Amino acid sequence: MKDKEFLFDASALYSLLDYVDKIDLKKIHILTLTFYEVGNVIWKEYYIHKKVKDPITLSMLFHKLMRKLNVVEDPPLEGVMRIAVERGLTYYDASYAYVAESLGLILVSNDKELIRKTNAISLKEFIKFI
């Protein structure tokens, strides 16, 4: 898997900070919507779960990390909707599936439903290969 490239969704990317010094960031791709999804995760961790003390600093740290990754252009709406309808995925999740399949990337996610309905792997599986 060393020569493969990967598409990370927000659920996997949020947990990636612990391993960032062990991976080749040039092989990691994200979607433009990932910036907003990670921001939402940080907000939830701060506002609802009370696990984050400084959401602004954390969001800036993630923004700095994400700028080092390959940001994929928005996929065609029709193709994403087709996958969403055919597989019973949310539109957000279908966008990750569409891009991974279209570009030959391995989708990395901690979302069990997304893993089950696509060829995605978990972050734990990804870590085994680095």
N, C-alpha and C positions, 0 to 999 in steps of 0.2 A: 504493500500500500504506500510505499515511500514515494512513488512517482505519481500518485493520485492527487487530485485537487478536491476541495470540500466546500460545500455550502452550509453555513451555520445559520440556524434559526435563533431567535432571541433566547429561547430556553436553554440552549447549549452554550451560546455565547456568554451569557451572564456568568456561567460557572467556569469559563475558560481562563479567567484571570489568574487562577492558581497555577496554570501550566504555560503561560504566555512565553516564558523564557525557554521552553523546550520545543516549541513548534516553529515551523517556517511560515511566517505570516503571509508570504507571497502565494501560498497554496490555499489560503482561506478566502472565501467569497461570502458576501452578505448582500441582502437586498436593500434598496433605499428605505423601505419601510422598517427595516431592522433597527434603525436609529430611534424611531418612535416607539417601537415595541420594547426596546431595552429601557428607554426613558420611563415607560409605563411600569415596568417591573421595579425599577428603582423607586418610583413614586409609591407603589404598593408596599414595598419593603419598608419604606419610611412611614407613610401615612396610616396604613392598616396594620401591618405586622410589627411596627416599631423596632425593626432590626437594623435600620440604617440611621446613623446619627447626623450625617451631613450629605443629603441627597445631591446638592449642587456640586460639591467636590467630586463625589462618586460619578455623577453624570459626565463631568468634564474629563475624568479619567477614562471612562468608557469611550467618550467621543474621540479622545486622543488615540486610543487603541483602534477603534473602528476606522479611522482615517488611514491607518496603515494597511488595511485589508482591501481586497478588490471589491468594489461596489458595482453590482450588476444593475444595468438599466431595468426599468420596469418592464415586465413581460407583457405580451399582448393580452388584453382583457378577455377576448373570446376564448383563447386557449386555456387561460386560468379558470374561467367559468365552466368550461367543458370538464376539466378535471374535478372541480368542486362538485358538480352535479353527478358525474359518473361514480365518484368514490365516496360521496357523502362527507367531504371535507369542508371546513370553513374556507371562505375565499382567501383569507390570509394564508392558511396552511397549503391550499392549492397553489398559491403563487410560488411557494418554496418547492413543491413537487414539480411544477412545470419547469422552473428554471433548472433544477438539478437534472431532470431528465433531458431537457433540451440541450444543455451544455455538457452533459456527461460528467457531472459533478456528483460526489457522494454527499448526500444530505445527512447532516448531523443534528440531532434533536433529542431533547429529553421528554418530548411529548409522546406518550405511549400510543395514542391513537394515530398520530402521524407516522410513527415507526411501523405500526401494524398495517396501515393502508398504503404505504409506499415502501421503497427499498432503503429507507433511512436507517442509520445506525445511531446508537446512543453515544453520548460524550464518553461514557465509560469504555465503550468499545473503541472509540477513536483514540483514547489515551493509551490503550494497549499497544497501538501501532507506532507511537512516537518514541 
